[in-house]
Amino acid sequence: MDDTSMSREEILSKWEHGAKELLEDEKRKRSLNKPEPVGVLVIWKDYTYIGSIQVIVPDFSKEIVVLSMTSSPPPIKLVDAMKRICPGRLELTADDKLDLTGRQHILRRVENRLTPMTPDQTAYMLLHPPVIHEI
């Protein structure tokens, strides 16, 4: 059944069900990752992506994070349903100059912005590359 043959309530229910399943799956996997990730919505180039961040070198800089995100933006109805179900979910805006193609990125987080790392942070990460296990 497509959205055109469904009532507004059925459409909302469909997207909310999908969002709930996604959030439950995220919750189940969270404890399997170290450090534990934080679920986020990432706004990049006028699109919203679903993802998570992990602070990976807290002894050097709490700003350096690994961003794992969907490789393409999900339907806006799914994102809207996620926001209704989880209104406190962290929303981050990524600089348009970043290349966020692909699923994982090492970036700098300053408050609710994702930016390129500083030269010192980049040099540190080149000398101390993280091992990333994706579950």
The first five atom37 places (N, CA, C, CB, O) and aatype in JSON, in Angstrom:
{
  "aatype": [12, 3, 3, 16, 15, 12, 15, 1, 6, 6, 9, 10, 15, 11, 17, 6, 8, 7, 0, 11, 6, 10, 10, 6, 3, 6, 11, 1, 11, 1, 15, 10, 2, 11, 14, 6, 14, 19, 7, 19, 10, 19, 9, 17, 11, 3, 18, 16, 18, 9, 7, 15, 9, 5, 19, 9, 19, 14, 3, 13, 15, 11, 6, 9, 19, 19, 10, 15, 12, 16, 15, 15, 14, 14, 14, 9, 11, 10, 19, 3, 0, 12, 11, 1, 9, 4, 14, 7, 1, 10, 6, 10, 16, 0, 3, 3, 11, 10, 3, 10, 16, 7, 1, 5, 8, 9, 10, 1, 1, 19, 6, 2, 1, 10, 16, 14, 12, 16, 14, 3, 5, 16, 0, 18, 12, 10, 10, 8, 14, 14, 19, 9, 8, 6, 9],
  "atom_mask": [
    [1, 1, 1, 1, 1],
    [1, 1, 1, 1, 1],
    [1, 1, 1, 1, 1],
    [1, 1, 1, 1, 1],
    [1, 1, 1, 1, 1],
    [1, 1, 1, 1, 1],
    [1, 1, 1, 1, 1],
    [1, 1, 1, 1, 1],
    [1, 1, 1, 1, 1],
    [1, 1, 1, 1, 1],
    [1, 1, 1, 1, 1],
    [1, 1, 1, 1, 1],
    [1, 1, 1, 1, 1],
    [1, 1, 1, 1, 1],
    [1, 1, 1, 1, 1],
    [1, 1, 1, 1, 1],
    [1, 1, 1, 1, 1],
    [1, 1, 1, 0, 1],
    [1, 1, 1, 1, 1],
    [1, 1, 1, 1, 1],
    [1, 1, 1, 1, 1],
    [1, 1, 1, 1, 1],
    [1, 1, 1, 1, 1],
    [1, 1, 1, 1, 1],
    [1, 1, 1, 1, 1],
    [1, 1, 1, 1, 1],
    [1, 1, 1, 1, 1],
    [1, 1, 1, 1, 1],
    [1, 1, 1, 1, 1],
    [1, 1, 1, 1, 1],
    [1, 1, 1, 1, 1],
    [1, 1, 1, 1, 1],
    [1, 1, 1, 1, 1],
    [1, 1, 1, 1, 1],
    [1, 1, 1, 1, 1],
    [1, 1, 1, 1, 1],
    [1, 1, 1, 1, 1],
    [1, 1, 1, 1, 1],
    [1, 1, 1, 0, 1],
    [1, 1, 1, 1, 1],
    [1, 1, 1, 1, 1],
    [1, 1, 1, 1, 1],
    [1, 1, 1, 1, 1],
    [1, 1, 1, 1, 1],
    [1, 1, 1, 1, 1],
    [1, 1, 1, 1, 1],
    [1, 1, 1, 1, 1],
    [1, 1, 1, 1, 1],
    [1, 1, 1, 1, 1],
    [1, 1, 1, 1, 1],
    [1, 1, 1, 0, 1],
    [1, 1, 1, 1, 1],
    [1, 1, 1, 1, 1],
    [1, 1, 1, 1, 1],
    [1, 1, 1, 1, 1],
    [1, 1, 1, 1, 1],
    [1, 1, 1, 1, 1],
    [1, 1, 1, 1, 1],
    [1, 1, 1, 1, 1],
    [1, 1, 1, 1, 1],
    [1, 1, 1, 1, 1],
    [1, 1, 1, 1, 1],
    [1, 1, 1, 1, 1],
    [1, 1, 1, 1, 1],
    [1, 1, 1, 1, 1],
    [1, 1, 1, 1, 1],
    [1, 1, 1, 1, 1],
    [1, 1, 1, 1, 1],
    [1, 1, 1, 1, 1],
    [1, 1, 1, 1, 1],
    [1, 1, 1, 1, 1],
    [1, 1, 1, 1, 1],
    [1, 1, 1, 1, 1],
    [1, 1, 1, 1, 1],
    [1, 1, 1, 1, 1],
    [1, 1, 1, 1, 1],
    [1, 1, 1, 1, 1],
    [1, 1, 1, 1, 1],
    [1, 1, 1, 1, 1],
    [1, 1, 1, 1, 1],
    [1, 1, 1, 1, 1],
    [1, 1, 1, 1, 1],
    [1, 1, 1, 1, 1],
    [1, 1, 1, 1, 1],
    [1, 1, 1, 1, 1],
    [1, 1, 1, 1, 1],
    [1, 1, 1, 1, 1],
    [1, 1, 1, 0, 1],
    [1, 1, 1, 1, 1],
    [1, 1, 1, 1, 1],
    [1, 1, 1, 1, 1],
    [1, 1, 1, 1, 1],
    [1, 1, 1, 1, 1],
    [1, 1, 1, 1, 1],
    [1, 1, 1, 1, 1],
    [1, 1, 1, 1, 1],
    [1, 1, 1, 1, 1],
    [1, 1, 1, 1, 1],
    [1, 1, 1, 1, 1],
    [1, 1, 1, 1, 1],
    [1, 1, 1, 1, 1],
    [1, 1, 1, 0, 1],
    [1, 1, 1, 1, 1],
    [1, 1, 1, 1, 1],
    [1, 1, 1, 1, 1],
    [1, 1, 1, 1, 1],
    [1, 1, 1, 1, 1],
    [1, 1, 1, 1, 1],
    [1, 1, 1, 1, 1],
    [1, 1, 1, 1, 1],
    [1, 1, 1, 1, 1],
    [1, 1, 1, 1, 1],
    [1, 1, 1, 1, 1],
    [1, 1, 1, 1, 1],
    [1, 1, 1, 1, 1],
    [1, 1, 1, 1, 1],
    [1, 1, 1, 1, 1],
    [1, 1, 1, 1, 1],
    [1, 1, 1, 1, 1],
    [1, 1, 1, 1, 1],
    [1, 1, 1, 1, 1],
    [1, 1, 1, 1, 1],
    [1, 1, 1, 1, 1],
    [1, 1, 1, 1, 1],
    [1, 1, 1, 1, 1],
    [1, 1, 1, 1, 1],
    [1, 1, 1, 1, 1],
    [1, 1, 1, 1, 1],
    [1, 1, 1, 1, 1],
    [1, 1, 1, 1, 1],
    [1, 1, 1, 1, 1],
    [1, 1, 1, 1, 1],
    [1, 1, 1, 1, 1],
    [1, 1, 1, 1, 1],
    [1, 1, 1, 1, 1]
  ],
  "atom_positions": [
    [[0.86, -1.18, 0.0], [0.0, 0.0, 0.0], [0.9, 1.24, 0.0], [-0.97, 0.0, 1.23], [1.8, 1.32, 0.83]],
    [[0.68, 2.17, -0.88], [1.48, 3.39, -0.91], [0.78, 4.5, -0.13], [1.76, 3.83, -2.36], [-0.38, 4.36, 0.27]],
    [[1.5, 5.61, 0.07], [0.97, 6.72, 0.87], [-0.31, 7.32, 0.3], [2.01, 7.8, 1.0], [-1.1, 7.87, 1.05]],
    [[-0.53, 7.23, -1.02], [-1.7, 7.87, -1.62], [-3.01, 7.17, -1.25], [-1.55, 7.89, -3.12], [-4.06, 7.8, -1.28]],
    [[-2.95, 5.9, -0.9], [-4.18, 5.18, -0.54], [-4.36, 5.04, 0.97], [-4.17, 3.81, -1.18], [-5.23, 4.31, 1.43]],
    [[-3.53, 5.74, 1.74], [-3.6, 5.65, 3.2], [-4.11, 6.95, 3.79], [-2.22, 5.3, 3.78], [-3.92, 8.02, 3.21]],
    [[-4.76, 6.86, 4.95], [-5.19, 8.07, 5.65], [-3.97, 8.74, 6.29], [-6.26, 7.74, 6.74], [-2.91, 8.14, 6.41]],
    [[-4.14, 9.99, 6.68], [-3.05, 10.73, 7.33], [-2.56, 9.99, 8.57], [-3.51, 12.15, 7.71], [-1.36, 9.92, 8.81]],
    [[-3.48, 9.44, 9.37], [-3.12, 8.72, 10.6], [-2.33, 7.45, 10.28], [-4.37, 8.38, 11.41], [-1.37, 7.11, 10.97]],
    [[-2.75, 6.76, 9.21], [-2.03, 5.54, 8.81], [-0.62, 5.87, 8.33], [-2.81, 4.79, 7.71], [0.33, 5.13, 8.61]],
    [[-0.49, 6.97, 7.61], [0.83, 7.39, 7.14], [1.72, 7.73, 8.32], [0.71, 8.6, 6.18], [2.86, 7.28, 8.39]],
    [[1.19, 8.52, 9.27], [1.97, 8.87, 10.46], [2.37, 7.61, 11.22], [1.18, 9.82, 11.38], [3.51, 7.47, 11.66]],
    [[1.42, 6.7, 11.36], [1.68, 5.46, 12.09], [2.78, 4.65, 11.41], [0.39, 4.64, 12.19], [3.65, 4.1, 12.08]],
    [[2.74, 4.57, 10.09], [3.74, 3.83, 9.32], [5.15, 4.4, 9.57], [3.41, 3.88, 7.82], [6.08, 3.65, 9.85]],
    [[5.28, 5.7, 9.46], [6.6, 6.32, 9.65], [7.04, 6.26, 11.11], [6.57, 7.78, 9.17], [8.22, 6.06, 11.38]],
    [[6.11, 6.44, 12.04], [6.47, 6.35, 13.45], [6.88, 4.93, 13.83], [5.3, 6.81, 14.33], [7.79, 4.74, 14.63]],
    [[6.21, 3.94, 13.25], [6.6, 2.55, 13.5], [8.03, 2.31, 13.01], [5.61, 1.56, 12.8], [8.84, 1.7, 13.71]],
    [[8.34, 2.79, 11.82], [9.69, 2.66, 11.27], [10.72, 3.37, 12.13], [0.0, 0.0, 0.0], [11.81, 2.85, 12.37]],
    [[10.37, 4.57, 12.6], [11.29, 5.33, 13.44], [11.52, 4.62, 14.78], [10.74, 6.76, 13.68], [12.65, 4.57, 15.28]],
    [[10.45, 4.08, 15.35], [10.59, 3.34, 16.62], [11.5, 2.13, 16.46], [9.21, 2.89, 17.14], [12.34, 1.87, 17.32]],
    [[11.33, 1.4, 15.37], [12.18, 0.23, 15.12], [13.64, 0.65, 14.97], [11.71, -0.52, 13.85], [14.53, 0.0, 15.51]],
    [[13.87, 1.72, 14.26], [15.23, 2.23, 14.06], [15.85, 2.64, 15.39], [15.22, 3.42, 13.09], [17.01, 2.31, 15.66]],
    [[15.09, 3.35, 16.22], [15.6, 3.78, 17.52], [15.85, 2.61, 18.46], [14.62, 4.75, 18.17], [16.82, 2.61, 19.21]],
    [[14.99, 1.59, 18.41], [15.2, 0.39, 19.24], [16.45, -0.36, 18.81], [13.97, -0.54, 19.15], [17.22, -0.82, 19.65]],
    [[16.67, -0.48, 17.51], [17.86, -1.14, 16.99], [19.11, -0.37, 17.41], [17.8, -1.26, 15.45], [20.12, -0.96, 17.82]],
    [[19.04, 0.94, 17.32], [20.16, 1.8, 17.73], [20.45, 1.59, 19.21], [19.84, 3.28, 17.45], [21.62, 1.49, 19.61]],
    [[19.42, 1.52, 20.03], [19.57, 1.33, 21.47], [20.21, -0.03, 21.78], [18.2, 1.44, 22.17], [21.08, -0.12, 22.65]],
    [[19.78, -1.08, 21.08], [20.35, -2.42, 21.29], [21.84, -2.45, 20.97], [19.61, -3.47, 20.43], [22.61, -3.1, 21.67]],
    [[22.24, -1.76, 19.93], [23.64, -1.79, 19.49], [24.55, -0.84, 20.26], [23.71, -1.46, 18.03], [25.77, -1.0, 20.26]],
    [[23.95, 0.14, 20.91], [24.73, 1.19, 21.58], [25.76, 0.62, 22.55], [23.79, 2.13, 22.34], [26.92, 1.02, 22.51]],
    [[25.36, -0.32, 23.4], [26.27, -0.83, 24.43], [27.37, -1.72, 23.85], [25.49, -1.61, 25.46], [28.34, -2.03, 24.55]],
    [[27.25, -2.13, 22.59], [28.28, -2.95, 21.96], [29.47, -2.12, 21.48], [27.68, -3.72, 20.8], [30.5, -2.67, 21.12]],
    [[29.32, -0.81, 21.48], [30.36, 0.09, 20.98], [31.03, 0.81, 22.14], [29.78, 1.11, 20.0], [30.39, 1.23, 23.09]],
    [[32.35, 0.94, 22.03], [33.13, 1.68, 23.02], [33.97, 2.7, 22.28], [34.01, 0.73, 23.88], [34.69, 2.34, 21.35]],
    [[33.91, 3.95, 22.68], [32.97, 4.51, 23.65], [31.55, 4.47, 23.11], [33.36, 5.96, 24.01], [31.32, 4.37, 21.9]],
    [[30.62, 4.54, 24.03], [29.21, 4.45, 23.64], [28.82, 5.64, 22.77], [28.31, 4.38, 24.9], [29.12, 6.79, 23.12]],
    [[28.17, 5.38, 21.65], [27.78, 6.48, 20.75], [26.55, 7.24, 21.25], [27.51, 5.93, 19.36], [25.76, 6.75, 22.06]],
    [[26.42, 8.45, 20.73], [25.26, 9.3, 20.98], [24.53, 9.45, 19.66], [25.69, 10.71, 21.59], [25.13, 9.84, 18.65]],
    [[23.23, 9.15, 19.65], [22.44, 9.28, 18.43], [22.27, 10.74, 18.03], [0.0, 0.0, 0.0], [22.05, 11.61, 18.88]],
    [[22.38, 11.01, 16.73], [22.29, 12.38, 16.23], [21.5, 12.44, 14.93], [23.69, 12.97, 16.03], [21.31, 11.43, 14.24]],
    [[21.05, 13.61, 14.62], [20.58, 13.96, 13.28], [21.6, 14.96, 12.75], [19.08, 14.57, 13.29], [21.96, 15.92, 13.44]],
    [[22.07, 14.74, 11.54], [23.09, 15.6, 10.95], [22.49, 16.34, 9.77], [24.34, 14.79, 10.51], [21.97, 15.72, 8.84]],
    [[22.55, 17.66, 9.82], [22.07, 18.49, 8.73], [23.3, 18.89, 7.91], [21.28, 19.75, 9.25], [24.21, 19.55, 8.41]],
    [[23.3, 18.47, 6.64], [24.42, 18.75, 5.75], [23.88, 19.05, 4.37], [25.43, 17.56, 5.71], [23.16, 18.24, 3.78]],
    [[24.22, 20.2, 3.86], [23.8, 20.64, 2.53], [22.29, 20.52, 2.34], [24.51, 19.83, 1.45], [21.82, 19.99, 1.34]],
    [[21.55, 21.03, 3.32], [20.09, 21.09, 3.27], [19.39, 19.73, 3.37], [19.66, 21.76, 2.01], [18.19, 19.65, 3.11]],
    [[20.11, 18.68, 3.72], [19.51, 17.37, 3.93], [19.79, 16.92, 5.36], [20.05, 16.33, 2.9], [20.78, 17.33, 5.97]],
    [[18.92, 16.07, 5.88], [19.11, 15.54, 7.23], [19.43, 14.05, 7.13], [17.85, 15.78, 8.11], [18.76, 13.3, 6.42]],
    [[20.47, 13.64, 7.86], [20.92, 12.26, 7.9], [20.77, 11.74, 9.33], [22.4, 12.13, 7.4], [20.75, 12.53, 10.28]],
    [[20.67, 10.44, 9.48], [20.6, 9.81, 10.8], [21.97, 9.22, 11.1], [19.47, 8.7, 10.86], [22.6, 8.62, 10.23]],
    [[22.43, 9.41, 12.33], [23.74, 8.88, 12.67], [24.02, 8.86, 14.15], [0.0, 0.0, 0.0], [23.12, 8.96, 14.98]],
    [[25.31, 8.72, 14.45], [25.77, 8.75, 15.84], [27.18, 9.32, 15.86], [25.72, 7.33, 16.49], [27.89, 9.3, 14.85]],
    [[27.57, 9.81, 17.02], [28.94, 10.3, 17.2], [29.55, 9.61, 18.41], [28.96, 11.86, 17.37], [28.85, 9.2, 19.34]],
    [[30.87, 9.5, 18.38], [31.63, 8.96, 19.5], [32.86, 9.85, 19.7], [32.04, 7.47, 19.25], [33.56, 10.16, 18.74]],
    [[33.11, 10.25, 20.94], [34.33, 10.96, 21.27], [35.42, 9.9, 21.35], [34.2, 11.79, 22.64], [35.34, 8.98, 22.16]],
    [[36.45, 10.01, 20.5], [37.4, 8.9, 20.38], [38.76, 9.13, 21.04], [37.62, 8.6, 18.94], [39.47, 8.16, 21.31]],
    [[39.13, 10.37, 21.3], [40.41, 10.63, 21.99], [40.19, 11.67, 23.09], [41.51, 11.13, 20.97], [40.73, 12.77, 23.02]],
    [[39.39, 11.33, 24.12], [39.03, 12.32, 25.13], [40.22, 12.86, 25.92], [38.04, 11.73, 26.09], [40.16, 13.98, 26.44]],
    [[41.31, 12.1, 26.02], [42.48, 12.59, 26.75], [43.21, 13.68, 25.98], [43.44, 11.44, 27.05], [43.89, 14.52, 26.57]],
    [[43.07, 13.68, 24.64], [43.7, 14.71, 23.83], [42.73, 15.85, 23.53], [44.22, 14.11, 22.53], [43.06, 17.02, 23.72]],
    [[41.53, 15.5, 23.07], [40.53, 16.51, 22.72], [39.15, 15.9, 22.71], [40.84, 17.15, 21.35], [38.89, 14.92, 22.01]],
    [[38.26, 16.47, 23.49], [36.87, 16.01, 23.5], [36.12, 16.48, 22.24], [36.15, 16.53, 24.76], [34.98, 16.06, 22.0]],
    [[36.74, 17.34, 21.45], [36.12, 17.83, 20.22], [36.18, 16.81, 19.08], [36.77, 19.12, 19.78], [35.35, 16.86, 18.18]],
    [[37.15, 15.91, 19.1], [37.34, 14.97, 17.99], [36.35, 13.82, 18.13], [38.8, 14.44, 17.95], [36.32, 13.12, 19.14]],
    [[35.53, 13.65, 17.09], [34.5, 12.61, 17.11], [34.55, 11.78, 15.83], [33.1, 13.23, 17.29], [35.0, 12.25, 14.78]],
    [[34.08, 10.55, 15.96], [33.78, 9.76, 14.78], [32.3, 9.91, 14.53], [34.21, 8.25, 14.96], [31.48, 9.64, 15.41]],
    [[31.96, 10.32, 13.34], [30.57, 10.41, 12.92], [30.28, 9.21, 12.05], [30.27, 11.76, 12.16], [30.96, 8.98, 11.04]],
    [[29.27, 8.43, 12.42], [28.76, 7.36, 11.58], [27.37, 7.8, 11.17], [28.74, 5.94, 12.33], [26.56, 8.2, 12.01]],
    [[27.08, 7.73, 9.88], [25.78, 8.24, 9.42], [25.3, 7.47, 8.21], [25.87, 9.73, 9.09], [26.06, 6.76, 7.55]],
    [[24.02, 7.63, 7.92], [23.46, 7.02, 6.73], [24.17, 7.58, 5.5], [21.92, 7.26, 6.65], [24.55, 8.75, 5.48]],
    [[24.34, 6.75, 4.5], [25.06, 7.2, 3.31], [24.19, 8.07, 2.4], [25.56, 6.01, 2.52], [24.7, 8.77, 1.52]],
    [[22.89, 8.04, 2.62], [21.99, 8.93, 1.89], [20.91, 9.41, 2.85], [21.35, 8.21, 0.64], [20.61, 8.74, 3.84]],
    [[20.33, 10.57, 2.58], [19.31, 11.08, 3.51], [18.06, 10.2, 3.47], [18.94, 12.54, 3.16], [17.58, 9.84, 2.4]],
    [[17.54, 9.86, 4.65], [16.3, 9.08, 4.69], [15.11, 9.96, 4.32], [16.09, 8.46, 6.08], [15.24, 11.18, 4.26]],
    [[13.96, 9.35, 4.06], [12.77, 10.15, 3.76], [12.47, 11.14, 4.89], [11.54, 9.23, 3.53], [12.59, 10.8, 6.07]],
    [[12.09, 12.35, 4.55], [11.82, 13.39, 5.53], [10.73, 12.97, 6.51], [11.43, 14.69, 4.83], [10.75, 13.38, 7.67]],
    [[9.78, 12.15, 6.05], [8.72, 11.68, 6.95], [9.29, 10.8, 8.06], [7.66, 10.9, 6.16], [8.77, 10.81, 9.18]],
    [[10.34, 10.04, 7.77], [11.0, 9.23, 8.8], [11.73, 10.13, 9.79], [11.98, 8.23, 8.15], [11.66, 9.9, 11.0]],
    [[12.42, 11.13, 9.29], [13.12, 12.08, 10.15], [12.12, 12.81, 11.05], [13.94, 13.1, 9.3], [12.35, 12.95, 12.25]],
    [[11.01, 13.27, 10.48], [9.98, 13.96, 11.27], [9.42, 13.05, 12.36], [8.85, 14.45, 10.36], [9.19, 13.48, 13.48]],
    [[9.19, 11.78, 12.01], [8.68, 10.83, 13.0], [9.7, 10.62, 14.11], [8.33, 9.47, 12.34], [9.34, 10.53, 15.28]],
    [[10.98, 10.55, 13.76], [12.03, 10.4, 14.76], [12.05, 11.59, 15.72], [13.4, 10.26, 14.07], [12.2, 11.42, 16.93]],
    [[11.89, 12.78, 15.16], [11.88, 13.99, 15.99], [10.69, 13.99, 16.94], [11.85, 15.24, 15.11], [10.8, 14.46, 18.08]],
    [[9.54, 13.47, 16.49], [8.37, 13.41, 17.37], [8.58, 12.4, 18.5], [7.11, 13.04, 16.56], [8.22, 12.65, 19.64]],
    [[9.16, 11.27, 18.17], [9.36, 10.21, 19.16], [10.5, 10.54, 20.12], [9.64, 8.88, 18.45], [10.42, 10.24, 21.31]],
    [[11.54, 11.16, 19.6], [12.74, 11.45, 20.39], [13.08, 12.94, 20.25], [13.95, 10.56, 19.93], [14.05, 13.3, 19.6]],
    [[12.25, 13.81, 20.88], [12.43, 15.25, 20.67], [13.75, 15.8, 21.19], [11.31, 15.98, 21.33], [14.16, 16.88, 20.77]],
    [[14.43, 15.1, 22.07], [15.69, 15.59, 22.61], [16.91, 15.13, 21.84], [0.0, 0.0, 0.0], [18.04, 15.4, 22.25]],
    [[16.71, 14.44, 20.72], [17.85, 13.91, 19.96], [18.73, 15.07, 19.49], [17.36, 13.07, 18.74], [18.24, 16.09, 18.99]],
    [[20.01, 14.89, 19.65], [20.99, 15.91, 19.29], [20.96, 16.16, 17.79], [22.4, 15.5, 19.75], [21.02, 15.22, 16.99]],
    [[20.88, 17.44, 17.41], [20.95, 17.83, 16.0], [22.23, 18.61, 15.77], [19.7, 18.67, 15.59], [22.5, 19.61, 16.45]],
    [[23.01, 18.15, 14.81], [24.28, 18.79, 14.49], [24.22, 19.31, 13.06], [25.46, 17.81, 14.66], [23.66, 18.67, 12.17]],
    [[24.81, 20.47, 12.85], [24.9, 21.04, 11.51], [26.34, 20.91, 11.04], [24.43, 22.54, 11.49], [27.27, 21.37, 11.72]],
    [[26.53, 20.28, 9.9], [27.87, 20.08, 9.35], [28.18, 21.19, 8.34], [27.99, 18.69, 8.67], [27.32, 21.58, 7.55]],
    [[29.4, 21.69, 8.39], [29.83, 22.68, 7.41], [29.63, 22.13, 6.01], [31.31, 23.08, 7.64], [29.96, 20.98, 5.73]],
    [[29.11, 22.96, 5.13], [28.89, 22.54, 3.75], [30.2, 22.16, 3.06], [28.2, 23.64, 2.97], [30.19, 21.36, 2.13]],
    [[31.32, 22.73, 3.49], [32.6, 22.44, 2.83], [33.13, 21.05, 3.17], [33.63, 23.48, 3.22], [34.07, 20.58, 2.52]],
    [[32.55, 20.38, 4.16], [32.95, 19.02, 4.47], [32.48, 18.06, 3.39], [32.39, 18.59, 5.84], [31.43, 18.27, 2.77]],
    [[33.24, 17.02, 3.17], [32.81, 15.94, 2.26], [32.33, 14.79, 3.14], [33.98, 15.48, 1.29], [33.14, 14.04, 3.68]],
    [[31.03, 14.67, 3.27], [30.46, 13.63, 4.13], [29.89, 12.47, 3.32], [29.37, 14.22, 5.0], [29.01, 11.75, 3.79]],
    [[30.41, 12.28, 2.11], [30.0, 11.09, 1.37], [30.63, 9.89, 2.08], [30.44, 11.16, -0.15], [31.74, 9.98, 2.6]],
    [[29.92, 8.79, 2.09], [30.39, 7.63, 2.83], [29.74, 7.57, 4.2], [0.0, 0.0, 0.0], [28.89, 8.4, 4.52]],
    [[30.14, 6.6, 5.0], [29.45, 6.35, 6.27], [30.19, 6.84, 7.51], [29.21, 4.91, 6.41], [29.54, 7.16, 8.5]],
    [[31.52, 6.9, 7.5], [32.23, 7.28, 8.72], [33.23, 8.4, 8.44], [32.96, 6.07, 9.32], [33.89, 8.44, 7.4]],
    [[33.32, 9.3, 9.42], [34.15, 10.48, 9.25], [34.72, 10.88, 10.61], [33.36, 11.66, 8.61], [34.02, 10.8, 11.63]],
    [[35.96, 11.32, 10.63], [36.56, 11.87, 11.84], [36.53, 13.38, 11.68], [38.03, 11.33, 12.08], [37.09, 13.94, 10.74]],
    [[35.85, 14.03, 12.64], [35.59, 15.47, 12.53], [35.8, 16.15, 13.87], [34.17, 15.73, 12.02], [36.07, 15.52, 14.89]],
    [[35.65, 17.44, 13.84], [35.67, 18.27, 15.04], [34.24, 18.7, 15.34], [36.61, 19.51, 14.87], [33.53, 19.21, 14.47]],
    [[33.83, 18.5, 16.59], [32.51, 18.97, 17.02], [32.71, 20.14, 17.97], [31.69, 17.82, 17.7], [33.38, 20.02, 19.0]],
    [[32.14, 21.26, 17.61], [32.14, 22.44, 18.47], [30.68, 22.79, 18.7], [32.95, 23.66, 17.82], [29.99, 23.3, 17.81]],
    [[30.21, 22.51, 19.91], [28.8, 22.66, 20.28], [27.94, 21.85, 19.31], [28.38, 24.16, 20.27], [28.05, 20.62, 19.29]],
    [[27.09, 22.49, 18.52], [26.21, 21.76, 17.61], [26.67, 21.85, 16.16], [24.8, 22.27, 17.73], [25.87, 21.71, 15.23]],
    [[27.97, 22.09, 15.96], [28.53, 22.19, 14.6], [29.59, 21.12, 14.4], [29.12, 23.59, 14.35], [30.37, 20.82, 15.3]],
    [[29.61, 20.57, 13.21], [30.68, 19.67, 12.79], [31.53, 20.41, 11.78], [30.12, 18.33, 12.19], [31.02, 20.95, 10.8]],
    [[32.84, 20.44, 12.02], [33.77, 21.19, 11.19], [35.01, 20.35, 10.94], [34.14, 22.55, 11.86], [35.18, 19.29, 11.55]],
    [[35.88, 20.81, 10.04], [37.18, 20.13, 9.91], [37.97, 20.26, 11.2], [37.99, 20.71, 8.7], [37.79, 21.22, 11.95]],
    [[38.85, 19.31, 11.45], [39.71, 19.41, 12.63], [40.73, 20.52, 12.45], [40.41, 18.06, 12.9], [41.03, 20.93, 11.33]],
    [[41.26, 20.99, 13.56], [42.34, 21.97, 13.52], [43.6, 21.27, 13.01], [42.59, 22.62, 14.93], [43.66, 20.04, 13.0]],
    [[44.62, 22.03, 12.57], [45.88, 21.39, 12.15], [46.49, 20.52, 13.26], [46.88, 22.47, 11.73], [46.99, 19.43, 12.97]],
    [[46.46, 20.97, 14.51], [47.01, 20.17, 15.62], [46.22, 18.87, 15.81], [47.0, 20.98, 16.92], [46.81, 17.82, 16.04]],
    [[44.9, 18.95, 15.71], [44.07, 17.76, 15.85], [44.33, 16.78, 14.7], [42.58, 18.15, 15.89], [44.42, 15.58, 14.92]],
    [[44.46, 17.31, 13.49], [44.73, 16.47, 12.33], [46.08, 15.77, 12.49], [44.71, 17.3, 11.04], [46.19, 14.57, 12.24]],
    [[47.1, 16.52, 12.91], [48.44, 15.92, 13.11], [48.38, 14.81, 14.16], [49.45, 17.01, 13.54], [48.98, 13.75, 13.98]],
    [[47.66, 15.05, 15.24], [47.52, 14.04, 16.3], [46.86, 12.77, 15.74], [46.7, 14.59, 17.49], [47.33, 11.66, 15.99]],
    [[45.78, 12.95, 15.01], [45.05, 11.8, 14.48], [45.86, 11.02, 13.43], [43.72, 12.26, 13.87], [45.72, 9.81, 13.31]],
    [[46.71, 11.72, 12.69], [47.58, 11.02, 11.73], [48.6, 10.14, 12.46], [48.3, 12.03, 10.83], [48.96, 9.08, 11.97]],
    [[49.05, 10.6, 13.62], [50.0, 9.82, 14.42], [49.32, 8.75, 15.27], [50.81, 10.75, 15.32], [49.96, 7.78, 15.68]],
    [[48.03, 8.92, 15.54], [47.27, 8.0, 16.4], [45.95, 7.61, 15.73], [47.01, 8.64, 17.78], [44.88, 7.95, 16.24]],
    [[46.03, 6.9, 14.61], [44.78, 6.57, 13.9], [43.92, 5.61, 14.74], [45.09, 5.93, 12.53], [44.44, 4.66, 15.32]],
    [[42.63, 5.88, 14.79], [41.75, 5.01, 15.57], [41.43, 3.72, 14.83], [40.47, 5.73, 15.92], [41.46, 3.66, 13.6]],
    [[41.12, 2.71, 15.61], [40.6, 1.47, 15.03], [39.09, 1.55, 15.2], [41.21, 0.17, 15.72], [38.59, 1.67, 16.32]],
    [[38.37, 1.47, 14.1], [36.92, 1.62, 14.13], [36.28, 0.3, 13.78], [36.44, 2.73, 13.16], [36.52, -0.26, 12.71]],
    [[35.47, -0.2, 14.7], [34.71, -1.43, 14.46], [33.26, -1.03, 14.36], [34.94, -2.5, 15.6], [32.69, -0.49, 15.3]],
    [[32.65, -1.28, 13.23], [31.26, -0.93, 13.04], [30.4, -2.18, 13.21], [31.03, -0.3, 11.64], [30.64, -3.22, 12.6]],
    [[29.38, -2.04, 14.07], [28.48, -3.16, 14.34], [27.14, -2.86, 13.73], [28.34, -3.44, 15.85], [26.21, -3.67, 13.84]]
  ]
}
